[in-house]
Amino acid sequence: MTTPSVKAQMPKSVMLALVGVGVQAVLNLAAGGLLSAVVNDAADHGRDKGPGCSGS
């Protein structure tokens, strides 16, 4: 058993990985929000089809 006075420390590489995952999560949320706003704006203006699609 470990003694209560010994404090376990997280390795630096694990901490950097957690920070990287956090940054990635924030960037994914921002990109998703931006994409959603662009799609909603296009739908509001009657442009339901993507670029390069014919109107027929």
N, CA, C and O atoms as a Tripos MOL2 file, in Angstrom:
@<TRIPOS>MOLECULE
protein
  224   223    56     0     0
PROTEIN
NO_CHARGES

@<TRIPOS>ATOM
      1 N           0.8400   -1.2010    0.0000 N.3       1 MET1
      2 CA          0.0000    0.0000    0.0000 C.3       1 MET1
      3 C           0.8690    1.2430    0.0000 C.2       1 MET1
      4 O           1.9820    1.2500    0.5270 O.2       1 MET1
      5 N           0.3440    2.2750   -0.5930 N.am      2 THR2
      6 CA          1.0740    3.5370   -0.5950 C.3       2 THR2
      7 C           0.6870    4.3340    0.6380 C.2       2 THR2
      8 O          -0.4250    4.2280    1.1550 O.2       2 THR2
      9 N           1.6180    5.1130    1.0780 N.am      3 THR3
     10 CA          1.3290    5.9480    2.2460 C.3       3 THR3
     11 C           0.5520    7.1760    1.7960 C.2       3 THR3
     12 O           0.7390    7.6490    0.6760 O.2       3 THR3
     13 N          -0.3090    7.6920    2.6460 N.am      4 PRO4
     14 CA         -1.1240    8.8480    2.2670 C.3       4 PRO4
     15 C          -0.3000   10.1040    1.9550 C.2       4 PRO4
     16 O          -0.7770   10.9930    1.2490 O.2       4 PRO4
     17 N           0.9200   10.1840    2.4690 N.am      5 SER5
     18 CA          1.7230   11.3850    2.2540 C.3       5 SER5
     19 C           2.3860   11.4040    0.8720 C.2       5 SER5
     20 O           2.8580   12.4480    0.4220 O.2       5 SER5
     21 N           2.4190   10.2380    0.1960 N.am      6 VAL6
     22 CA          3.0220   10.1790   -1.1300 C.3       6 VAL6
     23 C           1.9740   10.5920   -2.1570 C.2       6 VAL6
     24 O           0.9010    9.9950   -2.2450 O.2       6 VAL6
     25 N           2.3040   11.6230   -2.9310 N.am      7 LYS7
     26 CA          1.3510   12.1550   -3.9170 C.3       7 LYS7
     27 C           1.7370   11.6470   -5.3020 C.2       7 LYS7
     28 O           2.8650   11.8420   -5.7550 O.2       7 LYS7
     29 N           0.7930   10.9970   -5.9630 N.am      8 ALA8
     30 CA          1.0370   10.4950   -7.3140 C.3       8 ALA8
     31 C           1.0100   11.6620   -8.2950 C.2       8 ALA8
     32 O           0.1350   12.5250   -8.2300 O.2       8 ALA8
     33 N           1.9810   11.6740   -9.2040 N.am      9 GLN9
     34 CA          2.0370   12.7380  -10.1940 C.3       9 GLN9
     35 C           1.8260   12.1580  -11.5820 C.2       9 GLN9
     36 O           2.2900   11.0640  -11.9030 O.2       9 GLN9
     37 N           1.1140   12.9220  -12.3920 N.am     10 MET10
     38 CA          0.8450   12.5020  -13.7630 C.3      10 MET10
     39 C           2.0910   12.7760  -14.6090 C.2      10 MET10
     40 O           2.6940   13.8440  -14.4970 O.2      10 MET10
     41 N           2.4750   11.8250  -15.4460 N.am     11 PRO11
     42 CA          3.6240   12.0770  -16.3220 C.3      11 PRO11
     43 C           3.3580   13.2560  -17.2680 C.2      11 PRO11
     44 O           2.2170   13.5300  -17.6390 O.2      11 PRO11
     45 N           4.4380   13.9400  -17.6440 N.am     12 LYS12
     46 CA          4.3090   15.1320  -18.4880 C.3      12 LYS12
     47 C           3.6810   14.7940  -19.8340 C.2      12 LYS12
     48 O           2.8920   15.5780  -20.3630 O.2      12 LYS12
     49 N           4.0220   13.6340  -20.3920 N.am     13 SER13
     50 CA          3.4710   13.2650  -21.6950 C.3      13 SER13
     51 C           1.9590   13.0450  -21.6230 C.2      13 SER13
     52 O           1.2370   13.3620  -22.5690 O.2      13 SER13
     53 N           1.4860   12.5060  -20.5120 N.am     14 VAL14
     54 CA          0.0450   12.3000  -20.3500 C.3      14 VAL14
     55 C          -0.6640   13.6420  -20.2080 C.2      14 VAL14
     56 O          -1.7480   13.8360  -20.7590 O.2      14 VAL14
     57 N          -0.0580   14.5650  -19.4750 N.am     15 MET15
     58 CA         -0.6550   15.8860  -19.3130 C.3      15 MET15
     59 C          -0.7210   16.6130  -20.6570 C.2      15 MET15
     60 O          -1.7250   17.2550  -20.9680 O.2      15 MET15
     61 N           0.3490   16.5120  -21.4550 N.am     16 LEU16
     62 CA          0.3340   17.1420  -22.7770 C.3      16 LEU16
     63 C          -0.7210   16.5150  -23.6800 C.2      16 LEU16
     64 O          -1.3600   17.2140  -24.4670 O.2      16 LEU16
     65 N          -0.9080   15.2110  -23.5730 N.am     17 ALA17
     66 CA         -1.9360   14.5440  -24.3700 C.3      17 ALA17
     67 C          -3.3280   15.0230  -23.9610 C.2      17 ALA17
     68 O          -4.1820   15.2420  -24.8210 O.2      17 ALA17
     69 N          -3.5620   15.1860  -22.6780 N.am     18 LEU18
     70 CA         -4.8610   15.6820  -22.2100 C.3      18 LEU18
     71 C          -5.1140   17.1140  -22.6780 C.2      18 LEU18
     72 O          -6.2370   17.4580  -23.0470 O.2      18 LEU18
     73 N          -4.0930   17.9340  -22.6620 N.am     19 VAL19
     74 CA         -4.2380   19.3100  -23.1540 C.3      19 VAL19
     75 C          -4.5460   19.2900  -24.6500 C.2      19 VAL19
     76 O          -5.3950   20.0480  -25.1210 O.2      19 VAL19
     77 N          -3.8610   18.4280  -25.3900 N.am     20 GLY20
     78 CA         -4.1140   18.3110  -26.8230 C.3      20 GLY20
     79 C          -5.5340   17.8630  -27.1190 C.2      20 GLY20
     80 O          -6.1670   18.3800  -28.0400 O.2      20 GLY20
     81 N          -6.0370   16.9190  -26.3570 N.am     21 VAL21
     82 CA         -7.4110   16.4500  -26.5460 C.3      21 VAL21
     83 C          -8.3970   17.5720  -26.2290 C.2      21 VAL21
     84 O          -9.4060   17.7270  -26.9170 O.2      21 VAL21
     85 N          -8.1110   18.3420  -25.2050 N.am     22 GLY22
     86 CA         -8.9810   19.4690  -24.8580 C.3      22 GLY22
     87 C          -9.0140   20.5250  -25.9430 C.2      22 GLY22
     88 O         -10.0770   21.0440  -26.2830 O.2      22 GLY22
     89 N          -7.8370   20.8460  -26.4930 N.am     23 VAL23
     90 CA         -7.7660   21.8280  -27.5800 C.3      23 VAL23
     91 C          -8.5150   21.3090  -28.7990 C.2      23 VAL23
     92 O          -9.2420   22.0590  -29.4500 O.2      23 VAL23
     93 N          -8.3410   20.0350  -29.1070 N.am     24 GLN24
     94 CA         -9.0330   19.4400  -30.2560 C.3      24 GLN24
     95 C         -10.5520   19.4960  -30.0680 C.2      24 GLN24
     96 O         -11.2850   19.7670  -31.0200 O.2      24 GLN24
     97 N         -11.0230   19.2430  -28.8510 N.am     25 ALA25
     98 CA        -12.4590   19.2860  -28.5760 C.3      25 ALA25
     99 C         -13.0120   20.6970  -28.7920 C.2      25 ALA25
    100 O         -14.0850   20.8600  -29.3740 O.2      25 ALA25
    101 N         -12.2920   21.7020  -28.3310 N.am     26 VAL26
    102 CA        -12.7460   23.0880  -28.5010 C.3      26 VAL26
    103 C         -12.7720   23.4630  -29.9780 C.2      26 VAL26
    104 O         -13.7210   24.0940  -30.4440 O.2      26 VAL26
    105 N         -11.7360   23.0770  -30.7120 N.am     27 LEU27
    106 CA        -11.7010   23.3810  -32.1470 C.3      27 LEU27
    107 C         -12.8110   22.6500  -32.9010 C.2      27 LEU27
    108 O         -13.3940   23.2080  -33.8310 O.2      27 LEU27
    109 N         -13.1080   21.4140  -32.5130 N.am     28 ASN28
    110 CA        -14.1980   20.6770  -33.1560 C.3      28 ASN28
    111 C         -15.5430   21.3450  -32.8970 C.2      28 ASN28
    112 O         -16.3770   21.4310  -33.7990 O.2      28 ASN28
    113 N         -15.7580   21.8140  -31.6800 N.am     29 LEU29
    114 CA        -17.0120   22.5110  -31.3720 C.3      29 LEU29
    115 C         -17.1320   23.8000  -32.1880 C.2      29 LEU29
    116 O         -18.2050   24.1150  -32.7030 O.2      29 LEU29
    117 N         -16.0390   24.5350  -32.3020 N.am     30 ALA30
    118 CA        -16.0620   25.7870  -33.0670 C.3      30 ALA30
    119 C         -16.3260   25.5040  -34.5480 C.2      30 ALA30
    120 O         -17.1350   26.1900  -35.1730 O.2      30 ALA30
    121 N         -15.6600   24.5130  -35.1050 N.am     31 ALA31
    122 CA        -15.8620   24.1810  -36.5190 C.3      31 ALA31
    123 C         -17.2860   23.6840  -36.7590 C.2      31 ALA31
    124 O         -17.8940   24.0280  -37.7720 O.2      31 ALA31
    125 N         -17.8190   22.8860  -35.8500 N.am     32 GLY32
    126 CA        -19.1900   22.4020  -35.9860 C.3      32 GLY32
    127 C         -20.1970   23.5330  -35.9290 C.2      32 GLY32
    128 O         -21.1620   23.5470  -36.6920 O.2      32 GLY32
    129 N         -19.9800   24.4740  -35.0350 N.am     33 GLY33
    130 CA        -20.8720   25.6270  -34.9480 C.3      33 GLY33
    131 C         -20.8150   26.4940  -36.1910 C.2      33 GLY33
    132 O         -21.8420   26.9730  -36.6720 O.2      33 GLY33
    133 N         -19.6070   26.6950  -36.7100 N.am     34 LEU34
    134 CA        -19.4540   27.4880  -37.9310 C.3      34 LEU34
    135 C         -20.1140   26.8000  -39.1160 C.2      34 LEU34
    136 O         -20.8140   27.4460  -39.8960 O.2      34 LEU34
    137 N         -19.9000   25.5100  -39.2580 N.am     35 LEU35
    138 CA        -20.5090   24.7600  -40.3590 C.3      35 LEU35
    139 C         -22.0320   24.7710  -40.2480 C.2      35 LEU35
    140 O         -22.7270   24.9290  -41.2510 O.2      35 LEU35
    141 N         -22.5420   24.6070  -39.0510 N.am     36 SER36
    142 CA        -23.9860   24.6430  -38.8390 C.3      36 SER36
    143 C         -24.5630   26.0140  -39.2120 C.2      36 SER36
    144 O         -25.6300   26.0940  -39.8200 O.2      36 SER36
    145 N         -23.8640   27.0780  -38.8510 N.am     37 ALA37
    146 CA        -24.3320   28.4220  -39.1860 C.3      37 ALA37
    147 C         -24.3420   28.6390  -40.6980 C.2      37 ALA37
    148 O         -25.2730   29.2470  -41.2270 O.2      37 ALA37
    149 N         -23.3300   28.1550  -41.3910 N.am     38 VAL38
    150 CA        -23.2590   28.3190  -42.8470 C.3      38 VAL38
    151 C         -24.3770   27.5290  -43.5210 C.2      38 VAL38
    152 O         -25.0200   28.0300  -44.4450 O.2      38 VAL38
    153 N         -24.6120   26.3070  -43.0690 N.am     39 VAL39
    154 CA        -25.6670   25.4770  -43.6670 C.3      39 VAL39
    155 C         -27.0410   26.0860  -43.3950 C.2      39 VAL39
    156 O         -27.8880   26.1180  -44.2870 O.2      39 VAL39
    157 N         -27.2680   26.5650  -42.1820 N.am     40 ASN40
    158 CA        -28.5540   27.1870  -41.8620 C.3      40 ASN40
    159 C         -28.7780   28.4520  -42.6810 C.2      40 ASN40
    160 O         -29.8940   28.7120  -43.1290 O.2      40 ASN40
    161 N         -27.7280   29.2370  -42.8770 N.am     41 ASP41
    162 CA        -27.8450   30.4490  -43.6840 C.3      41 ASP41
    163 C         -28.1830   30.1030  -45.1290 C.2      41 ASP41
    164 O         -29.0170   30.7610  -45.7520 O.2      41 ASP41
    165 N         -27.5350   29.0720  -45.6580 N.am     42 ALA42
    166 CA        -27.8110   28.6540  -47.0340 C.3      42 ALA42
    167 C         -29.2460   28.1440  -47.1650 C.2      42 ALA42
    168 O         -29.9160   28.4340  -48.1560 O.2      42 ALA42
    169 N         -29.7130   27.4010  -46.1910 N.am     43 ALA43
    170 CA        -31.0780   26.8790  -46.2410 C.3      43 ALA43
    171 C         -32.1030   28.0120  -46.1320 C.2      43 ALA43
    172 O         -33.1590   27.9610  -46.7620 O.2      43 ALA43
    173 N         -31.7910   29.0210  -45.3390 N.am     44 ASP44
    174 CA        -32.7010   30.1660  -45.2010 C.3      44 ASP44
    175 C         -32.8390   30.9480  -46.5000 C.2      44 ASP44
    176 O         -33.8610   31.5940  -46.7300 O.2      44 ASP44
    177 N         -31.8270   30.8950  -47.3440 N.am     45 HIS45
    178 CA        -31.8570   31.6330  -48.5960 C.3      45 HIS45
    179 C         -32.1830   30.7380  -49.7910 C.2      45 HIS45
    180 O         -31.9700   31.1380  -50.9350 O.2      45 HIS45
    181 N         -32.6910   29.5480  -49.5430 N.am     46 GLY46
    182 CA        -33.1630   28.6800  -50.6060 C.3      46 GLY46
    183 C         -32.0660   27.9320  -51.3420 C.2      46 GLY46
    184 O         -32.3230   27.3620  -52.4020 O.2      46 GLY46
    185 N         -30.8720   27.9190  -50.8180 N.am     47 ARG47
    186 CA        -29.7790   27.1950  -51.4720 C.3      47 ARG47
    187 C         -29.5700   25.8740  -50.7540 C.2      47 ARG47
    188 O         -28.6430   25.7230  -49.9580 O.2      47 ARG47
    189 N         -30.4500   24.9110  -51.0480 N.am     48 ASP48
    190 CA        -30.3860   23.6230  -50.3610 C.3      48 ASP48
    191 C         -29.3270   22.6990  -50.9280 C.2      48 ASP48
    192 O         -28.8400   21.8090  -50.2300 O.2      48 ASP48
    193 N         -28.9620   22.9010  -52.1970 N.am     49 LYS49
    194 CA        -27.9740   22.0280  -52.8220 C.3      49 LYS49
    195 C         -26.5750   22.5970  -52.6300 C.2      49 LYS49
    196 O         -26.3970   23.8080  -52.4960 O.2      49 LYS49
    197 N         -25.5970   21.7180  -52.6170 N.am     50 GLY50
    198 CA        -24.2180   22.1310  -52.4390 C.3      50 GLY50
    199 C         -23.6490   22.7940  -53.6830 C.2      50 GLY50
    200 O         -24.3090   22.8280  -54.7210 O.2      50 GLY50
    201 N         -22.4540   23.3120  -53.5930 N.am     51 PRO51
    202 CA        -21.8380   23.9510  -54.7570 C.3      51 PRO51
    203 C         -21.5850   22.9370  -55.8680 C.2      51 PRO51
    204 O         -21.1960   21.7980  -55.6070 O.2      51 PRO51
    205 N         -21.8070   23.3580  -57.0990 N.am     52 GLY52
    206 CA        -21.5780   22.4890  -58.2440 C.3      52 GLY52
    207 C         -22.7640   21.6370  -58.6390 C.2      52 GLY52
    208 O         -22.7050   20.9270  -59.6420 O.2      52 GLY52
    209 N         -23.8280   21.6920  -57.8810 N.am     53 CYS53
    210 CA        -25.0290   20.9140  -58.2040 C.3      53 CYS53
    211 C         -25.9140   21.7290  -59.1470 C.2      53 CYS53
    212 O         -26.0240   22.9480  -59.0190 O.2      53 CYS53
    213 N         -26.5270   21.0470  -60.0740 N.am     54 SER54
    214 CA        -27.4020   21.7390  -61.0060 C.3      54 SER54
    215 C         -28.7340   22.0250  -60.3190 C.2      54 SER54
    216 O         -29.0910   21.3680  -59.3410 O.2      54 SER54
    217 N         -29.4560   22.9980  -60.8310 N.am     55 GLY55
    218 CA        -30.7210   23.3890  -60.2240 C.3      55 GLY55
    219 C         -31.8690   22.4830  -60.5660 C.2      55 GLY55
    220 O         -32.9400   22.6400  -59.9800 O.2      55 GLY55
    221 N         -31.7200   21.5380  -61.4800 N.am     56 SER56
    222 CA        -32.8440   20.7050  -61.8690 C.3      56 SER56
    223 C         -32.9150   19.4400  -61.0630 C.2      56 SER56
    224 O         -33.8130   18.6240  -61.2710 O.2      56 SER56
@<TRIPOS>BOND
     1     1     2 1
     2     2     3 1
     3     3     4 2
     4     3     5 am
     5     5     6 1
     6     6     7 1
     7     7     8 2
     8     7     9 am
     9     9    10 1
    10    10    11 1
    11    11    12 2
    12    11    13 am
    13    13    14 1
    14    14    15 1
    15    15    16 2
    16    15    17 am
    17    17    18 1
    18    18    19 1
    19    19    20 2
    20    19    21 am
    21    21    22 1
    22    22    23 1
    23    23    24 2
    24    23    25 am
    25    25    26 1
    26    26    27 1
    27    27    28 2
    28    27    29 am
    29    29    30 1
    30    30    31 1
    31    31    32 2
    32    31    33 am
    33    33    34 1
    34    34    35 1
    35    35    36 2
    36    35    37 am
    37    37    38 1
    38    38    39 1
    39    39    40 2
    40    39    41 am
    41    41    42 1
    42    42    43 1
    43    43    44 2
    44    43    45 am
    45    45    46 1
    46    46    47 1
    47    47    48 2
    48    47    49 am
    49    49    50 1
    50    50    51 1
    51    51    52 2
    52    51    53 am
    53    53    54 1
    54    54    55 1
    55    55    56 2
    56    55    57 am
    57    57    58 1
    58    58    59 1
    59    59    60 2
    60    59    61 am
    61    61    62 1
    62    62    63 1
    63    63    64 2
    64    63    65 am
    65    65    66 1
    66    66    67 1
    67    67    68 2
    68    67    69 am
    69    69    70 1
    70    70    71 1
    71    71    72 2
    72    71    73 am
    73    73    74 1
    74    74    75 1
    75    75    76 2
    76    75    77 am
    77    77    78 1
    78    78    79 1
    79    79    80 2
    80    79    81 am
    81    81    82 1
    82    82    83 1
    83    83    84 2
    84    83    85 am
    85    85    86 1
    86    86    87 1
    87    87    88 2
    88    87    89 am
    89    89    90 1
    90    90    91 1
    91    91    92 2
    92    91    93 am
    93    93    94 1
    94    94    95 1
    95    95    96 2
    96    95    97 am
    97    97    98 1
    98    98    99 1
    99    99   100 2
   100    99   101 am
   101   101   102 1
   102   102   103 1
   103   103   104 2
   104   103   105 am
   105   105   106 1
   106   106   107 1
   107   107   108 2
   108   107   109 am
   109   109   110 1
   110   110   111 1
   111   111   112 2
   112   111   113 am
   113   113   114 1
   114   114   115 1
   115   115   116 2
   116   115   117 am
   117   117   118 1
   118   118   119 1
   119   119   120 2
   120   119   121 am
   121   121   122 1
   122   122   123 1
   123   123   124 2
   124   123   125 am
   125   125   126 1
   126   126   127 1
   127   127   128 2
   128   127   129 am
   129   129   130 1
   130   130   131 1
   131   131   132 2
   132   131   133 am
   133   133   134 1
   134   134   135 1
   135   135   136 2
   136   135   137 am
   137   137   138 1
   138   138   139 1
   139   139   140 2
   140   139   141 am
   141   141   142 1
   142   142   143 1
   143   143   144 2
   144   143   145 am
   145   145   146 1
   146   146   147 1
   147   147   148 2
   148   147   149 am
   149   149   150 1
   150   150   151 1
   151   151   152 2
   152   151   153 am
   153   153   154 1
   154   154   155 1
   155   155   156 2
   156   155   157 am
   157   157   158 1
   158   158   159 1
   159   159   160 2
   160   159   161 am
   161   161   162 1
   162   162   163 1
   163   163   164 2
   164   163   165 am
   165   165   166 1
   166   166   167 1
   167   167   168 2
   168   167   169 am
   169   169   170 1
   170   170   171 1
   171   171   172 2
   172   171   173 am
   173   173   174 1
   174   174   175 1
   175   175   176 2
   176   175   177 am
   177   177   178 1
   178   178   179 1
   179   179   180 2
   180   179   181 am
   181   181   182 1
   182   182   183 1
   183   183   184 2
   184   183   185 am
   185   185   186 1
   186   186   187 1
   187   187   188 2
   188   187   189 am
   189   189   190 1
   190   190   191 1
   191   191   192 2
   192   191   193 am
   193   193   194 1
   194   194   195 1
   195   195   196 2
   196   195   197 am
   197   197   198 1
   198   198   199 1
   199   199   200 2
   200   199   201 am
   201   201   202 1
   202   202   203 1
   203   203   204 2
   204   203   205 am
   205   205   206 1
   206   206   207 1
   207   207   208 2
   208   207   209 am
   209   209   210 1
   210   210   211 1
   211   211   212 2
   212   211   213 am
   213   213   214 1
   214   214   215 1
   215   215   216 2
   216   215   217 am
   217   217   218 1
   218   218   219 1
   219   219   220 2
   220   219   221 am
   221   221   222 1
   222   222   223 1
   223   223   224 2
@<TRIPOS>SUBSTRUCTURE
     1 MET1         2 RESIDUE 1 A MET
     2 THR2         6 RESIDUE 1 A THR
     3 THR3        10 RESIDUE 1 A THR
     4 PRO4        14 RESIDUE 1 A PRO
     5 SER5        18 RESIDUE 1 A SER
     6 VAL6        22 RESIDUE 1 A VAL
     7 LYS7        26 RESIDUE 1 A LYS
     8 ALA8        30 RESIDUE 1 A ALA
     9 GLN9        34 RESIDUE 1 A GLN
    10 MET10       38 RESIDUE 1 A MET
    11 PRO11       42 RESIDUE 1 A PRO
    12 LYS12       46 RESIDUE 1 A LYS
    13 SER13       50 RESIDUE 1 A SER
    14 VAL14       54 RESIDUE 1 A VAL
    15 MET15       58 RESIDUE 1 A MET
    16 LEU16       62 RESIDUE 1 A LEU
    17 ALA17       66 RESIDUE 1 A ALA
    18 LEU18       70 RESIDUE 1 A LEU
    19 VAL19       74 RESIDUE 1 A VAL
    20 GLY20       78 RESIDUE 1 A GLY
    21 VAL21       82 RESIDUE 1 A VAL
    22 GLY22       86 RESIDUE 1 A GLY
    23 VAL23       90 RESIDUE 1 A VAL
    24 GLN24       94 RESIDUE 1 A GLN
    25 ALA25       98 RESIDUE 1 A ALA
    26 VAL26      102 RESIDUE 1 A VAL
    27 LEU27      106 RESIDUE 1 A LEU
    28 ASN28      110 RESIDUE 1 A ASN
    29 LEU29      114 RESIDUE 1 A LEU
    30 ALA30      118 RESIDUE 1 A ALA
    31 ALA31      122 RESIDUE 1 A ALA
    32 GLY32      126 RESIDUE 1 A GLY
    33 GLY33      130 RESIDUE 1 A GLY
    34 LEU34      134 RESIDUE 1 A LEU
    35 LEU35      138 RESIDUE 1 A LEU
    36 SER36      142 RESIDUE 1 A SER
    37 ALA37      146 RESIDUE 1 A ALA
    38 VAL38      150 RESIDUE 1 A VAL
    39 VAL39      154 RESIDUE 1 A VAL
    40 ASN40      158 RESIDUE 1 A ASN
    41 ASP41      162 RESIDUE 1 A ASP
    42 ALA42      166 RESIDUE 1 A ALA
    43 ALA43      170 RESIDUE 1 A ALA
    44 ASP44      174 RESIDUE 1 A ASP
    45 HIS45      178 RESIDUE 1 A HIS
    46 GLY46      182 RESIDUE 1 A GLY
    47 ARG47      186 RESIDUE 1 A ARG
    48 ASP48      190 RESIDUE 1 A ASP
    49 LYS49      194 RESIDUE 1 A LYS
    50 GLY50      198 RESIDUE 1 A GLY
    51 PRO51      202 RESIDUE 1 A PRO
    52 GLY52      206 RESIDUE 1 A GLY
    53 CYS53      210 RESIDUE 1 A CYS
    54 SER54      214 RESIDUE 1 A SER
    55 GLY55      218 RESIDUE 1 A GLY
    56 SER56      222 RESIDUE 1 A SER
